[in-house]
Amino acid sequence: MTIQIASQFAQPKIDACALLGLYDPADSTDWGPIRAAQLHAGRQLALFMLAANVVGAAMVILLTVDLIPAWARLSWGAAVAAISVSIAFRRLSSTHRNASIAPIEAVRDTVLEGIALGVVWAVPPIALCTHADMGDALGMWIILSVLMTASSVAMAALPLATISFLAILGGSISVALAMVVGALPAAATSLFTILLMIGCFGRAKALVIIRANEIALAERDETVSLLLNDEEDRSADWLWEIDAARRIVRASPRFAYAVGLDPIAINKMPFLQVLAGSAWETGKFSAGLRTLADKLKSREAFRELVLPVQINGVDRWWEMAATPRTDDTGNFIGFRGVGSDITDARASADKINRMARFDILTGLANRLLLTETLSRAMADAEKWNARCAFMMIDLDRFKAVNDTLGHPVGDRMLVMVAERLRGLIGERDIVGRLGGDEFAIVISDASDTEQVVRLAESIIAAISKPYDIDQNTLHIGASLGIAIGPRDGRTTEMLIRSADLALYRSKDAGGNTCHIYEPQLHIVAEERRVLEMALRKALTNGELHLNYQPVVNAATGALTGFEALLRWTHPELGNVSPVKFIPLAEDTRMIGPIGEWVLRTACDEAAGWATPVRVAVNVSPEQLNSPSFVNVVASALANSGLAPDRLELEVTESVFMREGSGAIKVLERILDLGVKLSLDDFGTGYSSLGYLSRTRFSSIKIDRSFVQGASKKVPEAIAIIRAVVALAQSLGMATTAEGVETEEEHSMVYELGCTKVQGYYFGRPLPVEEARAVVLRAAGRASAVA
């Protein structure tokens, strides 16, 4: 940026009436500082004018000893003294004494002082005009002329008051001379008075012009200072200058204040010594100070050079800039530059940097800092032919805590987990939070793989310990995935991906365990990717179909309904197991459109059956969390013509673990349609009697694991089935035993009180044509019985 400053100032235009204080002009001139200067000038000579008035009055009294009675002379003298003292006191004690600006009234009111003083001084010439001789009149004229001249010079800064005083006194003298001496002396006195008034006005105008120029100059200096970031306060930037020997010269007060030294004593001190402080003796200089020394030594211009300094024991950060100086002959004579204290700005930048690299909740490193640290660790491992490791940690069952007890409790648990992790890692390692309930550790030295595994096991043990929060004792676990670099990934991204795949395997294994990356995991991940791409096209390509597994009365074996089961046949992959593709559909949020297709297809099929038996359709938690699912159910029933009580929706207990999710309200609205509701896999999840009493279930399905356990005479399984049956009976619900495969199992669950059974003993999942045939046979048997 180039800054051009005018070297000459235009002569300001002075308004005469404004100068006298009669009004405020509408031009751009700022009269506040000018009037303050006028009052200040008048204040400086207030005592001089007081002395002049007192001395002048004494001389008049002596002159008129034989002409005027003593009481009259003393009374007048006292009046002069009183008015003079009053004026002096008023000016010296003005409320605008230390102000940089003054209002128009402060100047305008001084006219009263001039009038009062003029009137009291007009008394002697008028009083003597009738009985004074020429000598007395001449003496009086001399005294008053000297007083008028002194006033016009000393009080010119306040022209309105001074001109008023001169006009009144000059007029009275002219009248007196005209009566005693003649017209010529009176005319001369009038001319003299006019000249004094003109001179007073001219002097006042000159003073105002000088002050106006000073104000303009100050404004320009301030503008330049602002442009150069050189404001007039001690916390702003400062100028500094050194000679060829790098000693401080002409130190500015602000620079001296910045370094905490006396402005005079600092001159001739070595510049680098002043900046180094206590480090000057030890030789432990900062990198910034060494860079500055190199720049000064090489006589190079520099800017934005940041260095730490210590001022009076306080650490500060400065930013310096300077250019070398030469004399007229080109000889180097030193440097001149500017410095600024950027401590606050640097603290703000450090805070922003910390916020960008540290997790706000736990104070651990965030994903960005973890990635940067891992990149450095991998670079070091490559350089020294060593190993590093990246460990990913995912909390098991944390979501249930968050959903049931709320986010504040979940956040406090995350903080406690972070504290436990901090206590387990080494000094060279770093632990961070990736987000949510995922953590990670960068291990700089992973040459001992067994030690890494032991660390993982200690992490699982530490996280699995109970947490006491708000009178709740909570338990969670941890799944870990470990990748060793650079073996399991040549780049940061590849190593993180490998650790993520190992973590995924730990989660699939049931959690609370750790796995080290294996190349086979990439194959599994690739298979999952291919499967996901194929599943996205399965619905459109017509690759999905439904099978129907019969559900029968436990006592009679009569058909009571079917459960619709989704199947997928891919032209290249063949029959894909629901165990693989249904969790994938839930993870990728494809379960919504697929589930809607299943519901509509099942309703259309059931509406055409010859016997009005029910059809059961499994519903995922994601579907129930959508308020529009109620409309989907209503639309499926209306379009198919199926009676609402013939549709049974099966939900799992996980639906009720999400507080405030809206699933409960959706279920209530579906029940209001007349649709039946069944609780699937009861006892395998977070069983609670609360939602059983609050929700109108028509039946409870007992998981096949309990049926198989009971068939093997496992006491716990038998006890659970009896308890579920008793609970269902007390709530008016039916019970369906799943996975019944033999006659013995059928007899057992019937004896335990189950009202309906389902399993291979009565029929495997059937294609639609075979399911229709089963319905026709059931209808025929019903007709024969009737």
KEMI-492877 format. One record per residue (C-alpha): residue in three letters; z, y, x. Coordinates in steps of 0.1 Angstrom, whole numbers, plus 5000, padded with zeros to 4 digits. Layout:
BEGIN
alaZYX ...
END
This chain:
BEGIN
met500050005000 thr499150355013 ile501450635004 gln500150995007 ile502651285005 ala501551645002 ser502651845032 gln502752175013 phe504352254979 ala502752474953 gln504752794947 pro506652734915 lys506252974885 ile509453154876 asp509953264840 ala511853604841 cys513753544809 ala514653194820 leu515853344853 leu518153584835 gly519453294814 leu518153424781 tyr516453094770 asp515252754782 pro511452754789 ala509352464777 asp507652404811 ser508352104834 thr510852294856 asp514352144855 trp516552454852 gly519852254851 pro520152224890 ile518852584894 arg521552734872 ala524152524890 ala522852684923 gln523153024907 leu526752964897 his527552814931 ala526153134949 gly528153354926 arg531253144932 gln530953174970 leu531153554969 ala533653584941 leu536553674965 phe534353924983 met533554104951 leu537154094941 ala538054274974 ala535154524970 asn536354614935 val540054654946 val539154864976 gly536755074957 ala539355134929 ala541855234956 met539455484971 val538755634937 ile542455674929 leu542955854962 leu539956074956 thr541256184921 val544856254931 asp544656624922 leu542256574893 ile543756314870 pro547356234861 ala549055954879 trp549555744849 ala545855764840 arg544855674876 leu547255384878 ser546255254844 trp542655254853 gly543255094886 ala545254824869 ala542354764845 val539954734873 ala542254494892 ala542854284860 ile539154254852 ser538154174888 val540853914892 ser539953764858 ile536253734869 ala537153584903 phe539453334888 arg536953234861 arg534253174887 leu536452984911 ser537852764884 ser534652694866 thr534252354849 his530752334865 arg532152394900 asn531152044914 ala528351974889 ser524751934901 ile523452084868 ala524752354846 pro523852464810 ile522252794800 glu525452914784 ala527252904817 val524853164832 arg524353364800 asp528153414796 thr528353594829 val526753904813 leu530153974797 glu531653994831 gly529054244842 ile529454454810 ala533254454813 leu533154554850 gly530454814843 val532454974815 val535655004834 trp533855154865 ala531955404842 val535255564833 pro535855774866 pro532455954866 ile532556034829 ala536256144832 leu535456384861 cys532256534849 thr533956824832 his536456944859 ala535256804892 asp533657014919 met530556924939 gly532556774967 asp534456544944 ala531356434926 leu529656364959 gly532556154971 met532655964938 trp528855904941 ile529155764976 ile531955524966 leu530155404935 ser526755374953 val528255154980 leu529854934952 met526554914933 thr524654824965 ala527154554974 ser527054404939 ser523254404938 val523154204971 ala526253984967 met525853904930 ala522053884929 ala522253504921 leu523553604886 pro520953874878 leu521853924841 ala525454014849 thr524554214879 ile521854414862 ser524154484832 phe526754614856 leu524254834875 ala522754974843 ile526055074828 leu527555214860 gly524255384872 gly523855544838 ser527355684837 ile526855824873 ser523555984863 val525156154832 ala528056284853 leu525856424880 ala523556584855 met526656764840 val528256864873 val525456904899 gly522156914881 ala519156714869 leu517656634903 pro520656434916 ala520956264883 ala517256154884 ala517656044920 thr520655834910 ser518655674881 leu515855594905 phe518355444929 thr519855234902 ile516455104891 leu515555014927 leu518854824930 met518054634897 ile514554554910 gly515954434943 cys518654224926 phe515954054904 gly513753994934 arg516553844954 ala517553624924 lys513953514921 ala513753424958 leu516953224955 val515553034925 ile512252964943 ile514152824973 arg516252604951 ala513252484931 asn511452384963 glu514552204975 ile514652014943 ala510951924945 leu511351814981 ala514351594971 glu512351444943 arg509551354966 asp511951204992 glu513551004964 thr510150874954 val509250774989 ser512650604993 leu512150404962 leu508750304973 leu510150195006 asn513150024990 asp515350265008 glu517650394980 glu520450624989 asp523350384986 arg525150165011 ser524149834995 ala520449914997 asp517949855026 trp518550045058 leu516450175087 trp517150075123 glu515850175156 ile516150045192 asp514850165225 ala512949965251 ala516149805264 arg516849685229 arg519849915224 ile520550085191 val519550455189 arg519950705160 ala521850455139 ser521750545102 pro525050545083 arg523850265061 phe522950045090 ala526350115106 tyr528050035072 ala526049715070 val527249585103 gly530749715098 leu530849955128 asp531250325134 pro527950515131 ile528650695164 ala530150415184 ile527250175174 asn524650385193 lys523650235227 met525049895217 pro522849595223 phe521049525190 leu521149145193 gln524849155203 val525649345171 leu523749095150 ala525148785168 gly528748885162 ser531248625175 ala528348395184 trp527448635213 glu530248495234 thr529648125225 gly525848135228 lys525547935195 phe522848155180 ser521048085147 ala517347995147 gly516648315129 leu518348525156 arg516348335183 thr513148405165 leu514048775163 ala514848785201 asp511448625208 lys509648885186 leu511449165204 lys510749025238 ser507048975230 arg506949325214 glu505349175183 ala505449335148 phe507249105123 arg508249105086 glu510248885062 leu512348745091 val515448595076 leu518548535097 pro522248475091 val524848725103 gln528548745101 ile530049085092 asn533849115094 gly534248745090 val531948725060 asp528648525062 arg525648725050 trp521848685050 trp519548955062 glu515849005060 met514249215088 ala510949385094 ala509849605123 thr506949745143 pro506849835180 arg506750205189 thr504950375217 asp504950735231 asp501950965234 thr500850795266 gly500950445250 asn504150335267 phe506450105247 ile509650285237 gly511250045213 phe511149915177 arg511750085144 gly512249875113 val513949815081 gly516549555071 ser518049445038 asp520949225027 ile519448935007 thr522748745004 asp522848764966 ala519148684962 arg519548384986 ala522548264966 ser520548284934 ala517648104951 asp520047834964 lys521547794929 ile518047764914 asn517147514941 arg520347314934 met519547314897 ala516047184905 arg517446904927 phe520746804911 asp521646664878 ile523646914857 leu525846654840 thr526946434868 gly526246654899 leu524246374914 ala520846414929 asn518046414903 arg514646244904 leu513046524925 leu515746504953 leu515746124952 thr512046114956 glu512146364985 thr514946165002 leu513045834997 ser509945995012 arg511946095044 ala513645755045 met510245575044 ala508745805070 asp511745725093 ala511345355086 glu507645365095 lys508445565127 trp511245345140 asn509945015126 ala512944985103 arg513644925067 cys514945135038 ala515645045002 phe515345184967 met517745054941 met517345134904 ile520345094881 asp520145074843 leu523245054822 asp523544764797 arg524844834762 phe525245204769 lys522945284740 ala525345124716 val528245344730 asn526045654726 asp524945574691 thr528345464677 leu530745714694 gly528346004700 his526746184729 pro529946364742 val531646024748 gly528345894763 asp528246194786 arg531746134798 met531045774805 leu527945874826 val530246104846 met532645824852 val529845594863 ala528645864887 glu532045884902 arg532245504907 leu528745504923 arg529745784947 gly532645574960 leu530445284969 ile527545424990 gly527545505026 glu527345855042 arg523645825050 asp522745705015 ile522245904984 val522945824948 gly521246004919 arg520546004882 leu516945944871 gly517646044835 gly519345894805 asp521345594816 glu519245524847 phe520645584882 ala519145514916 ile520245484952 val518245554984 ile519445335013 ser518345475046 asp519045155066 ala518244825048 ser517744605078 asp520444375065 thr519144255031 glu522244055023 gln524344375027 val522044545002 val522644254978 arg526344274983 leu526244654975 ala524344574943 glu526944314933 ser529744554940 ile527944814918 ile527744574889 ala531344484893 ala532444844894 ile530344954864 ser531544654844 lys535144764846 pro536544904814 tyr536345274805 asp539145444787 ile537745744767 asp539545904738 gln541745604732 asn538745374732 thr538445094758 leu534745054764 his532744794783 ile529244824796 gly527244644823 ala524444714848 ser521044574856 leu519644644891 gly516244624907 ile515844644944 ala512744714965 ile512644715003 gly510444965021 pro507844955035 arg507544585028 asp507444624990 gly505544944989 arg503745165015 thr504245484995 thr507145634976 glu505445574943 met504645214951 leu508245144962 ile509745304930 arg507245094910 ser508344784927 ala512044854921 asp511244924885 leu509544584881 ala512644414897 leu514844604872 tyr512644494843 arg513144134854 ser516944184855 lys516844324819 asp514744024808 ala517243794823 gly519943934800 gly521344214821 asn524344244843 thr522444104873 cys520144224901 his516844114914 ile514844194945 tyr511244264941 glu508843974945 pro505044004945 gln504943774914 leu506444064894 his503344264898 ile501343974883 val503743974853 ala503444354850 glu499644324851 glu499744054824 arg501944284803 arg499344564807 val496444344797 leu498444214767 glu499244574756 met495644674758 ala494644374738 leu497344424712 arg496144784706 lys492844634694 ala494244334676 leu494744494642 thr491344654642 asn489544344654 gly491244124627 glu493043904652 leu496343914633 his497243674605 leu500343564586 asn501843214583 tyr504343134556 gln507442914561 pro509042774530 val512642854520 val514242594496 asn517342554475 ala519942364496 ala521042154467 thr517742064450 gly515142124476 ala513242334451 leu510942614466 thr512642954463 gly510243154485 phe508543204519 glu509143394550 ala506043574562 leu505643524600 leu503143724621 arg500743534644 trp498143654668 thr495043464680 his493043644707 pro489543524715 glu490243504752 leu494043474754 gly494343224726 asn497443204705 val499943464718 ser503643384712 pro505443634689 val508243634715 lys505843814738 phe503844044716 ile506444164690 pro508844314716 leu505744464733 ala504744624700 glu508244764695 asp508344904731 thr504845074727 arg505545194692 met502744984677 ile505144814654 gly504745084627 pro501045024618 ile501344644625 gly504444614603 glu502744804574 trp499844564576 val502244274574 leu503944414544 arg500844494524 thr499244154533 ala502343964523 cys502644144490 asp498944094482 glu499343724489 ala502543674470 ala501143854439 gly498643574435 trp501043274437 ala501343054406 thr505043044409 pro507143374410 val508943294442 arg509943554467 val508343654499 ala510443774528 val509144024554 asn510844114586 val511244494592 ser511944654626 pro514544934631 glu511745164641 gln510145124607 leu513345194589 asn513945514609 ser510745654594 pro511445824560 ser507845754550 phe508545374550 val509945404515 asn506545524503 val504845244522 val506944984504 ala506345144470 ser502645164477 ala502444804487 leu504144694455 ala502044914433 asn498744814449 ser499444444448 gly501244434415 leu504044234429 ala507344264411 pro509944444433 asp512544164430 arg510043914445 leu509944114478 glu512844054502 leu513044264534 glu514844104564 val516744344588 thr518844274618 glu522344414626 ser520844654652 val519744874624 phe523344974617 met524245064653 arg522345394653 glu524645654638 gly522845924619 ser519445754624 gly518645774586 ala517945394584 ile520845344559 lys519445614536 val515945454538 leu517445114529 glu519345264499 arg516045414486 ile514245084490 leu517044904472 asp516645154443 leu513045034439 gly514444684431 val513544524464 lys515944264478 leu517644294512 ser518544014536 leu520544034568 asp518843834595 asp520543664625 phe524043754613 gly526643684640 thr524343714670 gly524644094674 tyr527344364668 ser528744204637 ser530744434614 leu532144384579 gly531744764573 tyr528044774567 leu528144444547 ser530444614522 arg528444934521 thr524944784518 arg523744574488 phe522444264506 ser521243974485 ser521543714512 ile522743644547 lys520743434571 ile522643214596 asp520943194630 arg519642854641 ser521842864672 phe524942814649 val523142544630 gln522342354661 gly525842404675 ala527342274643 ser525041964644 lys526541894678 lys530041924664 val530842244682 pro534042364665 glu533242734670 ala529842704654 ile531242514624 ala533942774620 ile531443054621 ile529242904594 arg532242844571 ala533343204577 val529943344569 val529643134538 ala533043244526 leu532243604533 ala528943584514 gln530543414484 ser533243684482 leu530543954483 gly528243774458 met525543694484 ala523443384491 thr523343224525 thr520243084542 ala520642844572 glu517642884596 gly516242614619 val517142314599 glu515042034614 thr516741704603 glu518241544573 glu521641544590 glu521441914596 his520441974560 ser523341764547 met525741944570 val524842304561 tyr524842204524 glu528342064528 leu529442384546 gly528342584515 cys524842724524 thr522842794493 lys519342804509 val517742634540 gln514742704561 gly513242504589 tyr510842234601 tyr512541974580 phe511142134549 gly508042284564 arg506642454594 pro505042804592 leu501942734571 pro498542894570 val497843084538 glu495842804522 glu498542544528 ala501142784516 arg499242824483 ala499042444479 val502842424483 val503242684456 leu500842484433 arg502842164438 ala506042354431 ala504542494400 gly503442144389 arg506841994394 ala508442284375 ser506042214346 ala506741844346 val510541904345 ala510042154317 
END
